[in-house]
């Protein structure tokens, strides 16, 4: 299943219909389809912009305090994972 199909399936299910999806893909954003995602990034994405977008969606849901500072993005490499314990 591709990202486009995954987004379509999520939007069809009521518990997930309102969840904003950030799609990260190696191909250009399709112009011919219904846009079932909130944001689209093309690989290789700038990690700072990607995380800022995720933070914006989380903050829009309310009650979020920023877990990272902008200076922390510079030390991250493409292969380094994000510590999920630092996210709410």
C-alpha positions as CSV (number, residue, x, y, z in Angstrom):
1,X,0.0,0.0,0.0
2,X,1.4,3.4,-1.0
3,X,1.1,6.6,1.0
4,X,-1.7,7.9,-1.1
5,X,-3.8,4.8,-0.5
6,X,-2.9,4.8,3.2
7,X,-4.2,8.4,3.5
8,X,-7.4,7.5,1.7
9,X,-8.0,4.5,4.0
10,X,-7.4,6.7,7.1
11,X,-9.8,9.4,6.0
12,X,-12.5,6.8,5.5
13,X,-12.4,5.7,9.1
14,X,-14.1,8.0,11.6
15,X,-11.5,7.7,14.4
16,X,-8.7,8.8,12.1
17,X,-10.6,11.2,9.7
18,X,-9.5,14.3,11.6
19,X,-5.9,13.3,12.2
20,X,-3.6,15.4,10.0
21,X,-1.2,13.3,8.0
22,X,2.3,14.5,6.9
23,X,3.3,12.5,3.8
24,X,7.0,12.1,3.0
25,X,7.7,10.7,-0.5
26,X,10.4,10.5,-3.1
27,X,8.0,11.5,-5.9
28,X,6.3,14.8,-6.6
29,X,3.0,15.5,-5.0
30,X,0.3,14.2,-7.3
31,X,-1.9,16.9,-8.8
32,X,-4.6,14.6,-10.2
33,X,-5.9,13.1,-6.9
34,X,-7.9,14.2,-3.9
35,X,-5.5,15.6,-1.3
36,X,-6.1,13.4,1.8
37,X,-3.0,14.7,3.6
38,X,-2.3,17.9,5.5
39,X,1.3,18.4,4.4
40,X,3.5,16.9,1.7
41,X,7.3,16.8,1.8
42,X,9.6,15.4,-0.9
43,X,12.7,13.4,0.1
44,X,15.2,14.4,1.1
45,X,13.2,16.7,3.5
46,X,14.8,19.3,5.7
47,X,14.4,17.8,9.2
48,X,13.8,21.2,10.8
49,X,10.9,22.0,8.5
50,X,9.4,18.6,8.9
51,X,9.5,18.7,12.7
52,X,8.2,22.3,12.7
53,X,5.2,21.1,10.6
54,X,4.6,18.2,13.0
55,X,4.9,20.6,16.0
56,X,2.4,23.0,14.4
57,X,-0.2,20.2,14.0
58,X,0.4,19.0,17.6
59,X,0.2,22.5,18.9
60,X,-3.1,23.1,17.0
61,X,-4.6,20.1,19.0
62,X,-3.7,22.1,22.2
63,X,-1.7,21.7,25.4
64,X,1.6,21.1,23.7
65,X,4.9,22.5,25.0
66,X,7.8,22.5,22.6
67,X,10.1,19.5,23.2
68,X,13.0,20.7,21.1
69,X,14.8,23.9,20.6
70,X,15.8,25.0,17.1
71,X,19.5,24.6,17.9
72,X,18.9,20.9,18.6
73,X,18.1,20.2,14.9
74,X,21.6,21.0,13.7
75,X,23.2,17.9,15.4
76,X,20.7,15.4,13.9
77,X,21.9,13.3,10.9
78,X,19.6,11.7,8.3
79,X,20.1,8.3,9.9
80,X,19.6,9.3,13.5
81,X,16.2,8.4,14.9
82,X,14.0,10.8,16.9
83,X,13.7,9.8,20.6
84,X,10.0,9.2,21.0
85,X,10.2,9.7,24.8
86,X,10.8,13.4,24.2
87,X,7.4,13.8,22.4
88,X,4.1,13.8,24.2
